[in-house]
């Protein structure tokens, strides 16, 4: 039985979906600290690097266990979380 998700055969599209999913999940683990929003970074390193390259999060490299979400990242993370992980009325 086909799932209808034919793009899973395309590695580039898998990476795009992983980035979307990771950005949404960052909202699940977010917290406010020092006037900004941070999220735990225990997610795929490659994906976190791609989110940093696109200016959604601070540099994930280092010893801290969380990353800062940029203003753009905070907004998009919340939008994606609500779209994919909240019940529809």
Beta strands, then each sheet from edge to edge (+ up, - down):
strand 1: 30-33
strand 2: 36-40
strand 3: 66-68
sheet 1: 1+ 2- 3+
end
